Amino acid sequence: MSKGLKIILLWSLAFPAIITIGRMIIDFILGREMEFISYTAVFLGIGAAGLIFGGPLVYLVTKSKEEKY
């Protein structure tokens, strides 16, 4: 698997999963009602942002750092 694909998968799947799980834990600790539809929207929104903005941006930054050295 190429390095670029790994970075994009990280920012489109792993990062949104970590944020969503963190939000679920905070809601559980605070005793709020847990609505899984809102967590799905958070996961998909952050995943789309990671796929469109985060992954390619981080890939380009790491690629430009490698070219300098």
Secondary structure, DSSP 8 states (H G I E B T S, - for coil): --HHHHHHHIIIIIHHHHHHHHHHHHHHHHT----HHHHHHHHHHHHHHIIIIIHHHHHHHHHHHHHH-
